[in-house]
Amino acid sequence: MNSTTPSSDDKKLPQEITIPEPPAKSMKIFDKISKYVTHAAGRPAAFITAFSVIVVWGITGPIFKYSDTWQLVINTGTTIITFLMVFVIQQSQNRDTLALQLKLNELIASQENASNRLVDVEDLTEDELVVLKKFYIELSALAKKEKDLYGSHSIDDAVRVHTAKRKRKSSPKGGVEQSPQ
């Protein structure tokens, strides 16, 4: 495929990309807090602190005669912390996933032999992902047969080869073969 001929997976690019409004101040604050909390929660000091709280709570059991209130303190505390951490960690995970997807999209888009159809692969259904996985397993097997570590195969390459094979099989013997476009 030469660079002047558009491929079948080229999509029309928008003439003008609009830049979204900056996020509200509350979102910026939540982002900053989220980054700080997720970073702090992943440190050894956070684990040591949590473990120490549990040890102190356990030691104070006999003092409070293992009362319902004593149990309620740890249950309520851990429930509140867990509830809040779910949202903070999910926000952080969403941001990290989006950043990773954008980086991967840039890598795919920058490679001449890569199929641009994979740029939005995260939006496919589970069944579509299974079909793609099977296809890449077949490409892997093909690469093993060729014993070529540096060969490049993409969905578009496979479609072109398949189309060429079908045309060769269907053309009459001795007829003029047409190259795939």
C-alpha positions in Angstrom: 0.0 0.0 0.0 1.5 3.3 -1.0 1.1 6.4 1.1 -0.9 8.4 -1.4 -3.7 5.8 -1.6 -6.1 6.0 1.4 -6.7 2.6 3.0 -10.1 1.2 3.8 -9.7 2.0 7.4 -8.9 5.7 7.0 -11.6 7.7 8.6 -12.5 11.2 7.9 -10.9 13.4 10.4 -12.9 16.3 11.9 -12.1 19.6 10.2 -12.0 21.3 13.6 -11.3 19.7 16.9 -13.1 21.6 19.7 -11.3 21.8 23.0 -13.6 21.1 25.9 -14.1 23.6 28.7 -11.7 23.3 31.5 -13.0 21.1 34.3 -14.8 22.8 37.2 -12.7 23.8 40.2 -14.2 21.1 42.3 -13.1 18.5 39.7 -9.5 19.8 39.8 -9.5 19.7 43.6 -10.9 16.1 43.5 -8.2 15.1 41.0 -5.5 16.5 43.2 -6.9 14.8 46.3 -7.3 11.6 44.4 -3.7 11.6 43.2 -2.4 12.3 46.7 -4.6 9.7 48.4 -3.9 6.9 45.9 -0.2 7.7 46.1 -0.2 7.8 49.9 -2.3 4.6 50.2 0.1 2.6 48.2 3.1 3.4 50.4 4.5 1.1 53.1 3.7 3.7 55.7 0.0 3.4 55.0 0.1 -0.3 55.5 2.1 0.0 58.7 -0.4 2.6 60.0 -3.4 0.4 59.1 -1.8 -2.7 60.7 -0.9 -0.7 63.8 -4.5 0.5 64.2 -5.8 -3.1 64.0 -3.2 -4.2 66.6 -4.1 -1.4 69.0 -7.8 -2.2 68.5 -7.1 -5.9 69.2 -5.1 -5.1 72.3 -7.9 -2.8 73.7 -10.4 -5.7 73.4 -10.0 -6.9 76.9 -10.1 -3.4 78.2 -13.5 -2.8 76.6 -14.6 -6.4 77.4 -15.0 -7.0 73.6 -18.2 -5.0 73.7 -20.5 -4.3 70.8 -19.2 -0.7 70.8 -15.6 -1.9 70.6 -16.5 -4.0 67.6 -18.6 -1.2 66.1 -15.7 1.2 66.1 -13.5 -0.9 63.8 -16.4 -2.0 61.6 -17.6 1.6 61.1 -14.1 3.0 60.6 -13.1 0.4 58.0 -16.4 0.6 56.2 -16.2 4.4 55.8 -12.6 4.2 54.7 -13.3 1.4 52.2 -16.4 3.3 50.8 -14.4 6.5 50.2 -11.4 4.7 48.8 -13.5 2.9 46.2 -14.3 6.2 44.5 -10.9 7.7 44.9 -9.2 4.6 43.5 -11.7 4.3 40.6 -11.2 7.9 39.6 -7.4 7.3 39.6 -7.8 4.1 37.6 -10.1 5.8 35.0 -7.5 8.5 34.5 -4.6 6.1 34.2 -6.6 3.8 31.8 -7.5 6.8 29.6 -3.9 8.0 29.5 -2.6 4.5 28.7 -5.2 4.1 25.9 -4.2 7.5 24.4 -0.5 6.4 24.4 -1.3 3.1 22.8 -3.5 4.9 20.2 -0.6 7.2 19.4 1.7 4.2 18.9 -0.8 2.4 16.7 -1.5 5.5 14.6 2.2 6.3 14.2 3.0 2.8 12.8 2.7 2.6 9.0 1.9 -1.1 9.0 -0.4 -1.1 12.0 -4.2 -1.4 11.5 -5.9 1.8 12.5 -8.9 -0.2 13.3 -7.4 -1.1 16.6 -7.3 2.5 17.8 -10.7 2.2 19.4 -10.5 -1.5 20.3 -11.5 -0.7 23.9 -15.0 0.2 22.6 -15.7 -3.3 21.1 -18.0 -5.8 22.6 -16.8 -8.9 24.3 -17.7 -11.1 21.3 -15.8 -8.7 18.9 -12.8 -8.9 21.2 -12.9 -12.7 21.2 -12.9 -12.7 17.4 -9.9 -10.3 17.3 -8.1 -12.5 19.8 -8.6 -15.6 17.7 -7.3 -13.6 14.7 -4.1 -12.6 16.5 -3.6 -16.1 17.7 -3.7 -17.2 14.0 -1.2 -14.4 13.1 1.1 -15.6 15.9 0.9 -19.2 14.5 1.7 -17.8 11.0 4.7 -15.9 12.4 6.0 -19.1 14.0 5.6 -21.0 10.8 7.5 -18.3 8.9 10.2 -18.2 11.6 10.4 -14.5 11.0 10.6 -12.4 14.2 10.7 -9.2 12.3 7.8 -9.7 9.9 4.7 -7.5 10.4 1.2 -8.7 10.0 -1.9 -6.6 10.6 -5.6 -7.1 10.0 -5.3 -5.1 6.8 -2.4 -7.3 5.5 -4.4 -10.4 6.2 -7.5 -8.9 4.3 -5.3 -8.0 1.3 -3.7 -11.5 1.2 -7.1 -13.2 1.6 -8.7 -11.1 -1.2 -5.8 -11.8 -3.5 -6.0 -15.5 -2.9 -9.8 -15.5 -3.5 -9.3 -13.6 -6.8 -6.6 -16.1 -7.9 -8.8 -19.1 -7.1 -11.8 -17.6 -8.9 -10.0 -16.4 -12.0 -10.1 -18.8 -15.0 -6.9 -20.7 -15.7 -4.7 -18.8 -18.1 -6.7 -15.6 -17.4 -5.2 -12.3 -16.5 -4.9 -11.9 -12.7 -5.8 -8.6 -11.2 -3.8 -7.3 -8.3 -5.8 -6.5 -5.1 -6.5 -2.9 -4.5 
